[in-house]
Amino acid sequence: MTRIFLFLATNIAVIALITIVFQLLGIEGLLAENGVDLNLTALLVMSAVIGFGGSFISLAISKWSAKRGMGVRVIERPGSQQEQWLVATVTRQAKAAGIGMPEVGIFQSDGINAFATGMSKNNALVAVSTGLLQQMTADEAEAVLGHEISHVANGDMITMGLIQGVINTFVIFLSRVVGFFVDRVILRNERGLGIGYFVTSIIAQIFLSIFASIIVMWFSRRREFRADEGGADLAGRQKMIAALRRLQGAAAEDLPGEFAAFGISGGRGVREKARLKAFDQGEKVR
């Protein structure tokens, strides 16, 4: 119920904020003076529906996508001591974090990586790569699992889904407004939507998406720092430091799509170096 309320409240807040800003700037009056019959409220609602809808559909099917797209094999019955240890560690950490037991899976990759995904704290998936199991010690792997369990316990999936929905709404809305403005005001097209609208909208959406990705990465980085703290609480501080040091010098493949935001490794060591520095200095992220 709390998540549904948060989703609705965020939608309403985004729509209200953009409406107020456009009224204060007199954008509607400017468009009307130039004969642009654009209903900003309707466009804003449509943008929010598309922006949040796409974000939450992606989140809702994320576990299915991980299993099908990345070949994650869920451990239903542990077939080895390593799998038994993996399930037992996640079980213990999930209980300590106060969340439901997530599904535990393994995906084929020579690089060291792991991620968490799922629609809620009690319906999540934690997956690790074969490379992680082969190259990390048990202590290091335990810290990585604690990091991913912390993502789940902190509600990072739903938080990033909301942030992505807000970003998507702004990108869709502003790119359409720019397209209308160029088509009607600059090019003086008065018959439907001309080529200027479509070309300008696409270009504006590309540039706005690049800028928006910077904002999303900033939020994602803060969630990573907080998950590191959670991993240290669940597995031990020295184990978390050892895991970050291992990741800093290890080769890893970037995870696709939405899984990259909660992957333990960025694939180039730069992110891990910054996290290790912040962690060593005792930096707190709230």
Secondary structure, DSSP 8 states (H G I E B T S, - for coil): -HHHHHHHHHHHHHHHHHHHHHHHHTHHHHHHHTT----HHHHHHHHHHHHHHHHHHHHHTHHHHHHHHS--EE-SS--SHHHHHHHHHHHHHHHHHT----EEEEE--SS--EEEEEEETTEEEEEEEHHHHHHS-HHHHHHHHHHHHHHHHTTHHHHHHHHHHHHHHHHHHHHHHHHHHIIIIIS---SS--HHHHHHHHHHHHHHHHHHHHHHHHHHHHHHHHHHHHHHHHH-HHHHHHHHHHHHHS------GGGGGG-S--SSSHHHHHHHHHHHTT----
